Structure formats: structure tokens, C-alpha cells
């Protein structure tokens, strides 16, 4: 496993509670998650700018492997 992949998984693990909280409150679309994360001031994985739909989709894709590895 590459160092880059490991770092991405660590960041996903750190962000998962915020995303799950938004989902539990009824936010189900990528656009809604983008707005929720940006609205809470949570920086994107790269640390600069704002969340995008593509970044949120990639983040969600990382959650499934986290559950399998846990």
C-alpha cells in the first residue's frame, strides 16, 4: 500500500463523522454534502479552497474500504 493511499484513508477517517452527521440530518446529495461541509468551514482534503462534488464523491468512495479494513 502506498503512502499516498494510506494518507488519503487517514483523512477520510477523520472526515467521516462530519459527513455521516450531515447524512443523518437528511443531506443525501453530493451537492448537499458540499454545501454542508463548506458551510461548517471544514477544509477539503487538500486543505485549500472549498469542497467540490468530485472531492466529496471520492471521499465517500473511501468510506467503504475503511469499513472493510476496520
C-alpha positions in Angstrom: 0.0 0.0 0.0 1.4 3.3 -1.0 2.0 6.2 1.5 -0.4 8.4 -0.6 -3.2 5.9 -0.2 -2.6 5.5 3.5 -2.7 9.3 4.0 -6.0 9.5 2.0 -7.6 6.8 4.2 -6.5 8.6 7.3 -8.0 11.9 6.1 -11.2 10.1 5.1 -11.4 8.5 8.6 -11.1 12.0 10.1 -13.8 13.5 8.0 -16.3 10.6 8.1 -18.1 11.7 11.3 -19.0 15.1 9.8 -20.2 13.5 6.6 -22.3 10.9 8.5 -23.8 13.6 10.7 -24.9 15.5 7.6 -26.3 12.4 6.1 -28.2 11.6 9.3 -29.8 15.0 9.2 -31.2 14.2 5.7 -28.5 15.5 3.4 -28.2 12.9 0.7 -26.9 14.5 -2.4 -23.3 15.3 -3.3 -24.2 19.0 -3.7 -25.9 19.0 -0.3 -22.8 17.4 1.3 -20.6 20.0 -0.5 -22.7 22.8 0.9 -22.8 21.3 4.4 -19.0 20.7 4.6 -18.3 24.2 3.2 -20.9 25.7 5.5 -19.3 24.2 8.5 -15.9 25.5 7.5 -14.4 22.0 7.2 -11.4 22.3 4.8 -11.3 19.9 1.9 -8.8 17.0 1.9 -6.2 19.1 0.1 -6.6 21.8 2.7 -7.2 24.8 0.4 -10.3 26.3 -1.2 -13.7 24.8 -1.0 -15.2 21.3 -1.3 -16.3 20.2 -4.8 -18.7 17.5 -5.9 -15.8 15.4 -7.2 -13.9 15.6 -3.9 -17.0 14.6 -1.9 -17.6 11.7 -4.3 -14.0 10.5 -3.8 -14.3 10.8 -0.1 -17.5 8.7 0.0 -15.8 6.1 -2.1 -13.0 5.8 0.6 -15.5 5.1 3.4 -16.4 1.6 2.1 -12.8 0.3 2.2 -12.4 1.8 5.7 -15.2 -0.4 7.0 -13.7 -3.5 5.4 -10.3 -2.7 6.9 -11.6 -2.0 10.4 
